[in-house]
Amino acid sequence: QVQLVESGGGLVQPGGSLRLSCAASGTMLGISAMGWYRQAPGKQRELVATITSPGNTNYADSVKGRFTISRDNAKNTLYLQMNSLKPEDTAVYYCNARRAIIAMDYWGKGTLVTVSS
């Protein structure tokens, strides 16, 4: 099992920045990728960014050049640096860990990001 706890959400003005953190615990062996997803009110959950075990990253087109995903393996922590935030970035952001060999996904409970003036 893997437990994921997100933090760092909050209210920020358009153009501002936030850094989300995801603390992972449990059996991390075999986790092939981790990522951030978000769900805005009335919309489906969507991929924001992922990072694989070798360190390859992938971003949604809507956040490329503004968001950066990274991780600290020693601390078992995943980060999402979000810059130049827009009102359309408002959503609950969820941390994900994937154990591909058994097709298992683990999810945190989410952290709310609100971009508003």
C-alpha positions as CSV (number, residue, x, y, z in Angstrom):
1,Q,0.0,0.0,0.0
2,V,1.0,3.6,-0.6
3,Q,-0.3,6.6,1.3
4,L,-0.2,10.1,-0.3
5,V,-0.8,13.4,1.5
6,E,-0.9,16.6,-0.5
7,S,-0.2,20.1,0.9
8,G,0.5,23.6,-0.3
9,G,-2.8,24.6,-1.8
10,G,-4.5,27.9,-1.1
11,L,-5.8,31.1,-2.6
12,V,-3.5,33.0,-4.9
13,Q,-3.9,36.0,-7.3
14,P,-3.6,35.6,-11.0
15,G,0.1,35.6,-12.0
16,G,1.1,34.3,-8.7
17,S,2.9,31.1,-7.7
18,L,2.4,28.1,-5.4
19,R,4.3,24.9,-4.7
20,L,2.4,21.8,-4.0
21,S,4.0,18.9,-2.1
22,C,3.0,15.2,-1.9
23,A,4.4,13.2,0.9
24,A,4.5,9.5,0.1
25,S,4.7,6.6,2.6
26,G,4.3,2.9,2.5
27,T,5.8,0.4,0.1
28,M,7.3,2.6,-2.7
29,L,9.2,-0.3,-4.3
30,G,7.8,-0.9,-7.8
31,I,6.2,2.5,-8.2
32,S,6.9,3.3,-11.8
33,A,5.6,6.9,-12.0
34,M,4.1,9.7,-9.9
35,G,2.0,12.6,-11.0
36,W,-0.4,15.4,-10.4
37,Y,-3.9,15.5,-11.6
38,R,-6.6,18.1,-11.1
39,Q,-10.4,18.4,-11.1
40,A,-12.2,21.6,-11.6
41,P,-15.8,22.0,-10.5
42,G,-18.1,20.3,-13.0
43,K,-15.2,18.8,-15.0
44,Q,-13.5,15.5,-15.2
45,R,-10.2,14.8,-13.5
46,E,-7.3,15.6,-15.9
47,L,-3.6,15.0,-16.0
48,V,-1.4,17.9,-15.1
49,A,2.1,16.4,-15.0
50,T,3.9,13.1,-14.5
51,I,7.4,11.9,-13.7
52,T,8.7,8.4,-14.2
53,S,11.2,6.5,-12.1
54,P,14.0,7.3,-14.5
55,G,13.0,11.0,-14.2
56,N,11.2,11.5,-17.5
57,T,8.5,14.2,-17.3
58,N,5.3,14.9,-19.2
59,Y,3.0,17.9,-19.0
60,A,-0.4,18.9,-20.1
61,D,-0.3,21.5,-22.9
62,S,-2.2,23.9,-20.7
63,V,0.6,24.0,-18.1
64,K,3.8,23.6,-20.2
65,G,6.3,26.4,-19.5
66,R,4.4,27.4,-16.3
67,F,4.5,24.3,-14.1
68,T,7.4,22.1,-13.1
69,I,7.1,18.6,-11.5
70,S,10.0,17.3,-9.5
71,R,10.7,14.8,-6.7
72,D,13.0,14.2,-3.8
73,N,13.5,10.4,-3.6
74,A,15.3,10.7,-0.3
75,K,12.3,12.3,1.3
76,N,9.7,10.4,-0.8
77,T,8.2,13.7,-1.7
78,L,6.7,14.9,-5.0
79,Y,6.5,18.6,-5.9
80,L,4.6,20.7,-8.3
81,Q,5.9,24.3,-8.8
82,M,3.2,26.4,-10.3
83,N,4.0,29.8,-11.8
84,S,2.0,32.4,-13.7
85,L,-1.2,30.9,-12.3
86,K,-4.5,31.6,-14.1
87,P,-8.1,31.5,-12.9
88,E,-8.5,28.4,-15.1
89,D,-6.0,26.6,-12.9
90,T,-8.5,26.6,-10.1
91,A,-9.1,23.0,-9.1
92,V,-8.5,20.3,-6.5
93,Y,-5.0,18.9,-7.2
94,Y,-4.5,15.2,-6.6
95,C,-1.2,13.3,-6.2
96,N,-1.0,9.9,-7.9
97,A,1.4,7.0,-7.7
98,R,1.3,4.2,-10.2
99,R,2.5,0.6,-9.7
100,A,2.3,-0.4,-13.4
101,I,3.2,-4.0,-13.0
102,I,-0.1,-4.7,-11.2
103,A,-2.0,-1.8,-12.8
104,M,-2.5,-0.2,-9.4
105,D,-3.1,3.5,-8.9
106,Y,-2.9,5.3,-5.5
107,W,-4.4,8.7,-4.8
108,G,-4.2,11.4,-2.2
109,K,-7.2,13.2,-0.9
110,G,-6.3,16.4,-2.8
111,T,-5.5,20.0,-2.1
112,L,-7.6,23.0,-3.3
113,V,-5.9,25.7,-5.4
114,T,-8.0,28.8,-6.0
115,V,-6.7,31.5,-8.4
116,S,-8.7,34.6,-8.0
117,S,-8.3,38.3,-7.5
